[in-house]
Amino acid sequence: MQRENTGRDGMTRAEQTRPGGRRWRRATTAVLGVAMCLATAPLVHAVEDAPREAPSANKPSPDPAATWTSRDAAAYWTADRMAAAAPAEGAAQAEPTAPEAGRDTAAPSAAPATRSAARSDATARHFGGIPSVGVLFSVDGDTKAHHCTASVVHSPHGNLILTAGHCNPGTRAAFVPQYRSGATTQPYGVWAINDTFAYPGRGTTGAAADLDFAFATVAPDEDGRPLEEITGGNTLTATPGYTNDVTVVGYPNVRHDPEDRAVRCATRTSRLTGTHELRMECGGFYGGTSGSPWLTDFDEEKGTGRVIGLIGGLNGGGPKGPDSDRISYSPYFGAKLLDLYTRASQA
């Protein structure tokens, strides 16, 4: 199945650029210490941060979605509404906008490689999913069905999820862990997204692609329990190098995968030539898999591991053209990610 020319969030480039119903928080530039296994990594190709609009660097700006609760999210995103959000088979999408000019001049001039000399025949397989990975639903930007994948990461308050930076949640945004298409009741509930954190300079071309990651906080459930207490969480970890054995879990949207189920693949990463990003080869990661975590030391019994990357970065997470679902990219997790995590985890 050929993936359409959209980002791995399953949206067209025009849809990706529409403003969401809440402002994404701007991250501070100082690297703050956190008690986690993120080692300080060299800061490469990072774009400068715009000044924050919040009145205090130590306090989050007012949350316009404070009244949007997980009870509200569950009441709104019913099984019927989730099903109705799915596009008709073969629904047309607009062509993406032209790439931005001016790739990072610090990078080698060679074009990024899109395929190794010996092509991998690995293909993701459908499975029942894991509690720490799920999908994003929202109603902005003409979003159809679930449009991105996100994962729960361990945090002090147990309320953080990680996804790609271009996966802007809109109004009435919700996270559905271990999503089951057509289920009357989701196995781990429906959780309201009440705040998001991403760099204002993020993007999917040039140096901005190195910042294509974001965190979001979710509201507690009706009993006041945090998300991580219910689903468990993956340990956020600095990328240890370009070569890693990973398990990648994601949710292609129904436009590309009629089964509308989670997929997984065990594969090995390498460097995306000419960039400060990773690549991996495995078929089946169509639109909708933006934000899919790349997990090392994956524990089958617990369904968690160490997340060292995610589908995102250049072109929204992969090359264009035939068989583009077979190759996926990830930003390199380093000091900028640590910075953003620190800010998000204090919310």
RODO-2510 file (C-alpha; in nm, 4 decimals, decimal comma):
residues 347
     n   res          X          Y          Z
     1     m     0,0000     0,0000     0,0000
     2     q     0,1485     0,3335    -0,0985
     3     r     0,1375     0,6074     0,1597
     4     e    -0,0013     0,9376     0,0373
     5     n     0,2198     1,2449     0,0439
     6     t     0,1304     1,3505     0,3927
     7     g     0,3213     1,3597     0,7189
     8     r     0,3213     1,0530     0,9414
     9     d     0,0461     1,2259     1,1353
    10     g    -0,1853     1,1396     0,8474
    11     m    -0,2626     1,5069     0,7791
    12     t    -0,1771     1,7173     0,4762
    13     r     0,0843     1,9895     0,5139
    14     a    -0,1952     2,2500     0,4998
    15     e    -0,3749     2,0803     0,7879
    16     q    -0,0545     2,0640     0,9904
    17     t    -0,0115     2,4402     0,9768
    18     r    -0,3600     2,5361     1,0961
    19     p    -0,3646     2,6733     1,4492
    20     g    -0,4957     2,4451     1,7231
    21     g    -0,7425     2,5393     1,9930
    22     r    -0,4670     2,6036     2,2488
    23     r    -0,1214     2,7559     2,2324
    24     w     0,1768     2,5217     2,2499
    25     r     0,4005     2,6277     2,5340
    26     r     0,7396     2,7739     2,4520
    27     a     1,0353     2,6070     2,6175
    28     t     1,3061     2,7842     2,8108
    29     t     1,6609     2,7693     2,6807
    30     a     1,8480     2,6886     3,0032
    31     v     1,9280     2,3209     3,0560
    32     l     1,7860     2,2190     3,3934
    33     g     1,8907     1,9123     3,5918
    34     v     1,6390     1,6308     3,6241
    35     a     1,6565     1,2999     3,8073
    36     m     1,6219     1,0742     3,5038
    37     c     1,8505     0,8819     3,2721
    38     l     1,8909     1,1605     3,0163
    39     a     2,2589     1,2312     2,9683
    40     t     2,3539     1,5772     2,8475
    41     a     2,4110     1,5528     2,4727
    42     p     2,5814     1,8045     2,2436
    43     l     2,3384     2,0602     2,1071
    44     v     2,3522     2,0323     1,7302
    45     h     2,1541     2,2235     1,4651
    46     a     1,9152     2,3627     1,7281
    47     v     1,7278     2,6767     1,6273
    48     e     1,7035     2,9716     1,8645
    49     d     1,3982     2,9910     2,0875
    50     a     1,1595     3,2825     2,0605
    51     p     1,0984     3,4809     2,3829
    52     r     0,8282     3,3309     2,6014
    53     e     0,5033     3,5198     2,6405
    54     a     0,4310     3,3969     2,9913
    55     p     0,4697     3,6609     3,2642
    56     s     0,7069     3,4381     3,4626
    57     a     0,9597     3,1809     3,3514
    58     n     0,8764     2,9735     3,6591
    59     k     0,5014     2,9566     3,6100
    60     p     0,3027     2,8103     3,3217
    61     s     0,0812     3,0509     3,1332
    62     p    -0,2921     3,0214     3,2026
    63     d    -0,4442     2,7070     3,0592
    64     p    -0,7389     2,7888     2,8303
    65     a    -0,8531     2,4265     2,8427
    66     a    -0,8627     2,3962     3,2228
    67     t    -1,2295     2,2969     3,2144
    68     w    -1,1676     2,0168     2,9641
    69     t    -1,1537     1,7059     3,1855
    70     s    -1,1056     1,3375     3,1191
    71     r    -1,4740     1,2909     3,2029
    72     d    -1,5516     1,5410     2,9253
    73     a    -1,3152     1,3652     2,6868
    74     a    -1,4751     1,0257     2,7484
    75     a    -1,8230     1,1730     2,7070
    76     y    -1,7300     1,3458     2,3809
    77     w    -1,5137     1,0779     2,2185
    78     t    -1,7668     0,7981     2,2231
    79     a    -1,7291     0,4841     2,0134
    80     d    -1,9768     0,6262     1,7610
    81     r    -1,7921     0,9578     1,7317
    82     m    -1,4557     0,7840     1,6907
    83     a    -1,6032     0,5669     1,4185
    84     a    -1,7704     0,8639     1,2487
    85     a    -1,4374     1,0485     1,2392
    86     a    -1,2882     0,7875     1,0074
    87     p    -1,2654     0,9121     0,6460
    88     a    -1,4250     0,7284     0,3582
    89     e    -1,1931     0,4827     0,1884
    90     g    -0,9881     0,6550    -0,0765
    91     a    -1,0630     1,0042     0,0534
    92     a    -0,8546     1,2580    -0,1354
    93     q    -0,5923     1,4718     0,0304
    94     a    -0,4264     1,7914    -0,0850
    95     e    -0,0682     1,7888    -0,2023
    96     p     0,1917     1,8963     0,0545
    97     t     0,3461     2,2402     0,0312
    98     a     0,6901     2,2773    -0,1229
    99     p     0,9851     2,2141     0,1102
   100     e     1,1232     2,5219     0,2861
   101     a     1,4452     2,6641     0,1490
   102     g     1,7735     2,6638     0,3352
   103     r     1,8696     2,3373     0,4957
   104     d     2,1034     2,3635     0,7893
   105     t     2,4352     2,4804     0,6519
   106     a     2,6230     2,2933     0,9250
   107     a     2,5079     1,9612     0,7815
   108     p     2,6967     1,7829     0,5028
   109     s     2,5785     1,8818     0,1564
   110     a     2,4833     1,5305     0,0527
   111     a     2,1116     1,4627     0,0288
   112     p     1,9705     1,2380     0,3027
   113     a     1,9770     0,8736     0,2036
   114     t     1,6345     0,7195     0,1698
   115     r     1,7307     0,3551     0,1258
   116     s     2,0270     0,1389     0,2126
   117     a     2,2080    -0,0635    -0,0506
   118     a     2,0578    -0,3841     0,0886
   119     r     1,6899    -0,3177     0,1443
   120     s     1,5355    -0,4546     0,4595
   121     d     1,2320    -0,6752     0,4081
   122     a     1,1078    -0,6318     0,7638
   123     t     0,7393    -0,5478     0,7890
   124     a     0,5450    -0,4367     1,0937
   125     r     0,2819    -0,6787     1,2208
   126     h    -0,0543    -0,6053     1,3730
   127     f    -0,0975    -0,6844     1,7419
   128     g    -0,3168    -0,5919     2,0373
   129     g    -0,1103    -0,2895     2,1395
   130     i     0,0402    -0,1923     2,4748
   131     p    -0,1032     0,0377     2,7451
   132     s     0,1825     0,2899     2,7246
   133     v     0,1161     0,3737     2,3562
   134     g    -0,2023     0,5135     2,2070
   135     v    -0,3583     0,7604     1,9640
   136     l    -0,4504     1,1283     1,9564
   137     f    -0,7994     1,2497     1,8653
   138     s    -0,8990     1,6141     1,8123
   139     v    -1,1429     1,8193     1,6075
   140     d    -0,9230     2,1005     1,4682
   141     g    -0,7623     2,1264     1,1273
   142     d    -1,0234     1,9043     0,9608
   143     t    -0,8585     1,6149     1,1393
   144     k    -1,0061     1,2814     1,0397
   145     a    -0,9824     0,9804     1,2693
   146     h    -0,6842     0,9516     1,5019
   147     h    -0,4062     1,1554     1,3456
   148     c    -0,0917     1,0744     1,5472
   149     t     0,0577     0,8247     1,7893
   150     a     0,1796     0,9175     2,1384
   151     s     0,3414     0,7344     2,4295
   152     v     0,3347     0,7718     2,8069
   153     v     0,6699     0,8727     2,9556
   154     h     0,7659     0,8460     3,3205
   155     s     0,7389     1,1828     3,4982
   156     p     0,7085     1,3151     3,8559
   157     h     0,3344     1,3740     3,8230
   158     g     0,2649     1,0729     3,6015
   159     n     0,0783     1,2854     3,3474
   160     l     0,3079     1,3222     3,0441
   161     i     0,2834     1,1879     2,6912
   162     l     0,5383     1,2269     2,4109
   163     t     0,4626     1,2743     2,0424
   164     a     0,6011     1,4449     1,7314
   165     g     0,6224     1,8230     1,7360
   166     h     0,4102     1,8611     1,4222
   167     c     0,1223     1,6662     1,5838
   168     n    -0,0553     1,9753     1,7154
   169     p    -0,3528     1,8658     1,9254
   170     g    -0,6570     2,0839     1,8598
   171     t    -0,9655     2,1515     2,0638
   172     r    -1,1275     1,8640     2,2518
   173     a    -0,8023     1,6741     2,2168
   174     a    -0,7769     1,3343     2,3807
   175     f    -0,5260     1,0533     2,4256
   176     v    -0,6551     0,6968     2,4011
   177     p    -0,4032     0,4384     2,5328
   178     q    -0,3992     0,0970     2,3615
   179     y    -0,6759     0,2172     2,1301
   180     r    -0,9189    -0,0508     2,0115
   181     s    -1,1070     0,0404     1,6962
   182     g    -1,4825    -0,0085     1,7346
   183     a    -1,4663    -0,0926     2,1047
   184     t    -1,7638     0,0259     2,3093
   185     t    -1,5272     0,1019     2,5984
   186     q    -1,1573     0,1696     2,5547
   187     p    -0,9444    -0,0640     2,7741
   188     y    -0,7522     0,2182     2,9441
   189     g    -1,0003     0,5002     2,9045
   190     v    -0,9997     0,8332     2,7247
   191     w    -0,7806     1,1098     2,8699
   192     a    -0,8143     1,4835     2,8151
   193     i    -0,5087     1,6706     2,6902
   194     n    -0,4931     1,9945     2,8848
   195     d    -0,1562     2,1455     2,7945
   196     t     0,1187     2,0992     2,5370
   197     f     0,4908     2,1820     2,5211
   198     a     0,6936     2,2215     2,2013
   199     y     0,9611     2,4486     2,0587
   200     p     0,8298     2,7399     1,8522
   201     g     1,1058     2,6749     1,5965
   202     r     1,0106     2,3124     1,5368
   203     g     0,9365     2,1954     1,1853
   204     t     0,9917     1,9182     0,9339
   205     t     1,2681     2,0705     0,7189
   206     g     1,6252     2,1786     0,7841
   207     a     1,7414     2,2409     1,1392
   208     a     1,3821     2,2755     1,2583
   209     a     1,3298     1,9032     1,1968
   210     d     1,5742     1,8291     1,4804
   211     l     1,3143     1,9790     1,7189
   212     d     1,0183     1,7764     1,5946
   213     f     0,9119     1,6424     1,9342
   214     a     0,6606     1,7585     2,1938
   215     f     0,5117     1,6710     2,5304
   216     a     0,1557     1,7064     2,6513
   217     t     0,0007     1,6825     2,9956
   218     v    -0,3214     1,4905     3,0438
   219     a    -0,5867     1,5447     3,3063
   220     p    -0,6432     1,2789     3,5753
   221     d    -0,9307     1,0348     3,5447
   222     e    -1,2626     1,0675     3,7303
   223     d    -1,1061     0,9110     4,0402
   224     g    -0,8167     1,1580     4,0381
   225     r    -0,5593     0,9015     3,9271
   226     p    -0,2764     1,0077     3,6924
   227     l    -0,2356     0,8386     3,3569
   228     e     0,0936     0,6650     3,4350
   229     e    -0,0590     0,4918     3,7367
   230     i    -0,2999     0,3170     3,5003
   231     t    -0,0852     0,2510     3,1940
   232     g     0,2727     0,2459     3,3155
   233     g     0,5299     0,4637     3,1427
   234     n     0,8401     0,4431     2,9272
   235     t     1,1674     0,5890     3,0486
   236     l     1,2792     0,8897     2,8484
   237     t     1,6438     0,8381     2,7512
   238     a     1,9003     1,0346     2,5540
   239     t     1,9731     0,8694     2,2213
   240     p     2,2861     0,6607     2,2954
   241     g     2,4120     0,6658     1,9371
   242     y     2,2958     0,6098     1,5815
   243     t     2,2952     0,2296     1,5908
   244     n     2,0352     0,0768     1,8239
   245     d     1,8045    -0,2227     1,8357
   246     v     1,4538    -0,0872     1,8850
   247     t     1,0906    -0,1928     1,8996
   248     v     0,8664     0,0626     1,7270
   249     v     0,4939     0,0725     1,8074
   250     g     0,2433     0,2890     1,6220
   251     y    -0,1090     0,3326     1,4897
   252     p    -0,1523     0,3885     1,1148
   253     n    -0,4839     0,5605     1,0539
   254     v    -0,7676     0,3823     0,8789
   255     r    -0,7066     0,5688     0,5521
   256     h    -0,3877     0,3676     0,5109
   257     d    -0,4617     0,0580     0,7197
   258     p    -0,8222    -0,0692     0,7094
   259     e    -0,7570    -0,2954     1,0094
   260     d    -0,7132     0,0206     1,2215
   261     r    -0,4937    -0,1604     1,4726
   262     a    -0,1575    -0,1120     1,6387
   263     v     0,1536    -0,2307     1,4563
   264     r     0,4976    -0,3136     1,5899
   265     c     0,8377    -0,3902     1,4461
   266     a     1,1756    -0,4896     1,5886
   267     t     1,4518    -0,3352     1,3800
   268     r     1,7885    -0,1604     1,3941
   269     t     1,8511     0,2114     1,3540
   270     s     2,1268     0,3927     1,1657
   271     r     2,2180     0,7510     1,0845
   272     l     2,0159     0,9419     0,8290
   273     t     2,2966     1,0602     0,6020
   274     g     2,3583     1,4331     0,6059
   275     t     2,1515     1,4979     0,9186
   276     h     2,1583     1,4724     1,2963
   277     e     1,8703     1,2213     1,2819
   278     l     1,8129     0,8473     1,2925
   279     r     1,6479     0,6221     1,0365
   280     m     1,5030     0,2739     1,0458
   281     e     1,3593     0,0381     0,7866
   282     c     1,0368    -0,1524     0,8398
   283     g     0,7234    -0,1533     0,6251
   284     g     0,3782    -0,0596     0,7453
   285     f     0,4423     0,2762     0,9161
   286     y     0,1936     0,4807     0,7153
   287     g     0,0275     0,8135     0,7960
   288     g    -0,0904     0,8229     1,1551
   289     t     0,2316     0,6831     1,2996
   290     s     0,3983     1,0198     1,3666
   291     g     0,5065     1,0159     1,7302
   292     s     0,5470     0,6368     1,7473
   293     p     0,8107     0,5627     2,0158
   294     w     1,1383     0,3868     1,9384
   295     l     1,1946     0,1641     2,2424
   296     t     1,5103    -0,0100     2,3582
   297     d     1,5207    -0,2730     2,6350
   298     f     1,1543    -0,3420     2,5644
   299     d     0,9928    -0,5528     2,8372
   300     e     0,7254    -0,7738     2,6815
   301     e     0,5578    -0,8435     3,0134
   302     k     0,5349    -0,4820     3,1280
   303     g     0,4890    -0,3379     2,7798
   304     t     0,7409    -0,0605     2,8427
   305     g     1,0990     0,0261     2,7600
   306     r     1,3376     0,3164     2,7160
   307     v     1,2236     0,5623     2,4509
   308     i     1,5226     0,6950     2,2543
   309     g     1,3418     0,8318     1,9501
   310     l     1,0070     0,8705     1,7748
   311     i     0,8768     0,8893     1,4203
   312     g     0,9187     1,2511     1,3185
   313     g     1,1819     1,4908     1,1961
   314     l     1,2623     1,5402     0,8284
   315     n     0,9491     1,5457     0,6094
   316     g     0,7410     1,4620     0,9147
   317     g     0,9143     1,1290     0,9701
   318     g     1,0053     0,9672     0,6405
   319     p     1,0815     1,0035     0,2687
   320     k     0,8235     1,0714    -0,0001
   321     g     0,7340     0,8470    -0,2898
   322     p     0,6619     0,4752    -0,3409
   323     d     0,7276     0,2441    -0,0468
   324     s     0,7798     0,5450     0,1793
   325     d     0,6128     0,3542     0,4633
   326     r     0,9239     0,1338     0,4742
   327     i     1,1618     0,4045     0,5981
   328     s     1,1090     0,6212     0,9056
   329     y     1,3113     0,8988     1,0678
   330     s     1,3570     1,0259     1,4228
   331     p     1,5083     1,3371     1,5797
   332     y     1,8154     1,2699     1,7949
   333     f     1,7242     1,3020     2,1644
   334     g     1,9713     1,5296     2,3412
   335     a     1,9933     1,8460     2,5521
   336     k     1,6991     2,0191     2,3843
   337     l     1,4709     1,7290     2,4660
   338     l     1,5913     1,7332     2,8279
   339     d     1,5123     2,1041     2,8451
   340     l     1,1604     2,0539     2,7150
   341     y     1,0942     1,7552     2,9402
   342     t     1,2038     1,9551     3,2448
   343     r     0,9579     2,2310     3,1685
   344     a     0,6726     1,9938     3,0913
   345     s     0,7307     1,7776     3,3988
   346     q     0,7024     2,0814     3,6273
   347     a     0,3536     2,1668     3,5037
***
